[in-house]
Amino acid sequence: MNNKNGLKKRIAAVISATLLAAGLAQAQSYPTKPIHLIVNQAAGGATDVAARAVGARMSQLLGQPMVPDNKVGASGVIGADYAAKAAPDGYTVLFGNSGAMALVPAMDPKVPYDPIRDFIAVGHVVMVDLVMVVRRDLDVKTIAQAIALAKANPGKISFASGGTGTSGHVWIEYLRSNAGANFLHVPFNGDAPAVTAVMGGHADFAILSMPGAQTQLKAGLIKPVVITGKTRAAAFPDVPTIYEAGFTGFQGGTWSGLHVPAGTPAAIVEKLNTTLNRALAEPALRDQILGLGMIPAGGTPKEYEEFIVREMKQAGVLMKSVGAKRD
């Protein structure tokens, strides 16, 4: 019996060593052809620009192009679902956003993939603060005034977001739950149509990513009210943070990172992560990302996965408490 057990252990060790050697050999030669970079946000937006910038630098470091492919819709779910069903060979990489990879799955069990079970987190790419904006003809300068206006006109003050399940939507529900401000949520398919609605007077407020609003803010087409981060934005130092306004229980922003289908060899995941961190450490790319109103992130796959899990739990608790559902 002992001999049999010993033989089984030796066979298992040989198999493990063989698989490890095969994985290392695959990673050493990887990539040998172009990599399909799925971007689940619209072309031309700040997230798309960041994805292309990061992908271009990683292409140079890897020696093969990362070819961007925008698959948009349903708060990023369409692109994420496509990537989840791809072959786990390292040649399909998702530049996933917070909506598709944490927020929508937290509120909708029918999403056709699980961000943790069906993907491997490669690395955190960027963090992005949100900004509450108001149409310029509305006499509101502070979040307290915005809340007072909503309370005085329940269900009549419209609040646009980039879509159901986005970080902007989470923030609207947070204000509704914690401040009793009954805003009318108007979801759009992205920040661009949401900010256009506010500029045109079709919506009173919006919570948008800083990159999605900064051009219009600088042009004076909309007015800033508050930043959702803990520190003021360098581009808008006079705009207070949500913490300064007394809301300290929730930090919400949007973010993006790289993901590959579950089953992708660990050695390939490690190579992609190492390449991502090398790219993000370079001053030229960091400056480009900061210029978009984003904050470079980085780190290990484990750190990024743990971050995603925390984001899902936080959003799930909030959405459940207010009964919010995906439209």
N, C-alpha and C positions, 0 to 999 in steps of 0.2 A: 504493500500500500504506500509506504514511504517512497519507494522508488518511482511509483506511478505519479505521486504528488510532485516529486522532484522533477520528473520528466515534463509534467504539465507546466511547471514554473519556468523551466528552461525554454520550452517552446514559446510560452507567452513572452518571455524576455526577448527571444529572437525576433518574434513578430513585431514587438514594440520597437526594437532597435531598427528593424527593416523599415517600418512605417516612418520612424523619425528620420532615418537617412533619406528616404524618398521625399519626405516633406522638405528637408533642408536642400536637397538637390533641386526640387521644384522652385523653391524660393530663390536659390542662387541664380537660376536661369530666368526667373520671372522679372519683368514681363517680356514676352517675346513677340507681342503684337499689341495694337492699340487697346486702351482701356475705355470702356463705355462709362462715362460719368453722367449719371442721372441727376438732373437738377429739377426738383419738384416745385420751383418757383418760376414766375414768368420771365422771359428773356428781357433784358434791359434794366431790370430792377437791381437794387443794391446787392441782394443775395446772389443773383445771377452773376453780377460783375465780380463779386468776391469769389464765387465758385470757379469762374473762368481764370481769375488771377492765381488762385491756389493751384488749380489744375494745370495751368501753364508752367508754373515753377516746378511742380512735382513731375511733370512730363520731362523736363530737362534733367532732373535728378535721376529719374528712372530709365531714361533713354528710349521711352516709347510715349506717344501722345495719349493724353487723357482727353477724349473727345466729348464735349458737353452735349447733352440731349435734354431739352426742356420738356418734361412731361408734367403738365400742370392740371389743377382742378381739385375740388373737394378739400381745400386747405392742405394740399400736398399729398393727400392720400393716394391719388392715382399714380403718381410717380413712385411712391414708396411701395405700393402693391406690385408694380411692375418689377422693381428691383428685388423684392422678396422672392419672386418666382423665377429669378434668373439662375443660371448655373453657378454653383459656388466655387468658381475657379479663379477669382480675383480679377476677372475681366469685366465685371459689372460692379461699379461702386456708386453708392447713393450719397449725394450731397443733401442730407435730410434736414428738415427744419423742425422746430419745436412743436408746431401744430400736428404734423403727421406722425412724429416719433414719440410724443408724450401726451399732448393735450386732447386731441380727438380720441385716441384709444382709451384715455382715462374716462371719457364720458360716453363712449359708444362701444359696447361689447361686440357689435356686429362688424366692426372694421375688419377687413379680410386678412389681417396679419397681426402678429404680436411683435412689438418693437424689440423685445428682449429674446423671445423664443425663436423668432424667424430671422433675426439679424445678429451679426456680431458688431459691436461698437468698435470702430477703428480709432477714432480720435475726435476730440472736441476742436472745432475750427474757430468759431467766433461767438461772442456774446453781444447782444444789442439791447440798449435801453429803449423804452417806449416813451412817447410824449403825448400828453393830452393836448389837443388843439381845439380851437373854437372858430366859428366863422367870424370874420373881422367886424361885421356890423352888430354883433351881439355884445352887449355891455357886461361882459364877464371877464375878470382878470385873475381870479383865484379859484381853487378847487372848492373852497367853502361857498363861494357865490354860485358855482355850477350846481352843487348839491342843493342849495337853497332853491334855485330855480326849478330843479326837477321835483323837489318836494311840493312846491307851490303849483306845479302843473303835472301831476302824476300821469305817466304814460304818454305824455305829449312832447317831451323834449327828446329829440332823436339823437342817437349815439351810433355813429358808424364804426365798423371795424373791418379788418382785412378778411374776415370770414368766421363762420362758426367754428369754435374749437381753437382759434388762434389765441395768442397771448393777449391781444387787445380785447377779445371777448371775455377771457378770464378776468381781466381787470374790471370790465363793466359789471360782471357778476359780483366781483369783490366789493365794489362800491355800492351796488344794490343791496348786498347782504349786510355790510358793515356800516353804511351811512344812511340806509333807508331811502336811497335816491332811486326812484322808479323811472329810470331812463327807458326809452324805446330802442331796443337793439336793432340796428339795420346792418346785416352782414353783407359784405361785398366779396368779390373774388380777387382779393389782393388789396394792397395799400393804395395803389394808383387810383382805382375808381372810388375808393373811400375818401381820399383827400380831394378828389375832384367834386364829390358830392358836397363836401363842406365849403369849398370855394364857390360853388354855384348856389349855395343857400338851400340845398336839398336835404342837408343834415346839419344839426346844430353843433355837434361835437364829434370828435373821433379820437380814438387811441391808436396810434400808429407807431411803427418802428421809426427810430430817429432818422435812418437813411431814407425812409420813404416819405419823410415830411420836411427835411431840412432845406431843400431847394425852395419850396413854397413859403416856408417860414422866413428865410432870408430875403425873399422877394416881398414880404409883407402881405401875401395873399391870404394867409390864415394867421391866427394868433396863438402863441404857446400859453399853456396854463401851468403845467407841472410835468416834471420828469419822473419816471418810475424808479430810477436807480437810487443808490445811496449817496452818490456824489453828483454835483452839477455837471452838465455837459460843457466841455471846453468851448464848443461853438456857440453856446447860449448860456453864458455865465450868470445872467440875470434871472434865469428861470429857476424857481425853487424846486426841490425834490419832494417826492411824496412823503418822505420821512420828516422833512421840515414842516410839512402840513399836518403832521400828527398821525399819519397812517404807517405804523411801524410793524404790523403783523404779517405783511406779505411783500415779498420782493418778486416782482414779475417782469420778465423781459423775454425777448425772443432769442433764439440761438440756432446754430447749425453745426453739423458735424458729418464725418464720413462713416458710412456703414456698408457692410458687405453681407450677402446672404449667409444664413447659418450653414455650417459645413465647410466654409472656406478654410483651407489649411492654416494652422496657427502661424506657420513661418511666413506665409504671405501677408497675414494680418500684421505681423510684427514689422515686416518690411515696409508696408504702407504707412504704418504709424511712425516709424523712424523717419521716413521720407517727409511725411507731413510736418513733424516737429522740426526737422532741418529747414524746411521751407518757411515755417512760421517764425523761426529765429532770425531770419535774414532781414536786416533793416529796411531794404527796399520794399519787400512785401508787407512788412508790418506797417510801414508808413502809408502804403496804398490802402490797406484795410482800415487804418485809423481815419484816413481821409474820407472813407465811405460812411463814417459815423459808427463803425463797429470796433470791437475790442478783440484782438487776437487771443486765442485760448491755448490749446495744446494739451499735453499730458498723455497718460497711458490709456490703453483700451479699458482697463478695469476702472480707472477714475471716471472715464466718460460714461461707462455703463452705470456706475453708481449714481452719477449725476442725473441720468435719464430716469432711473427708478425713483429718485427723490422728487423730480419734477412731476412724474405721473401720480405719485401719492398725493402731493400737494394739490394738484389740479383736481384729482378725483374727490378729495375731501371737500373742496370748495364747491365744485359742481353739484355734488350730492346734497350739500347743505342748502343750496338754493334751488334744487330741482331742475337745473339747466340740462337740456338735451340738445343733441346735434340735430339741426334742422334738416 
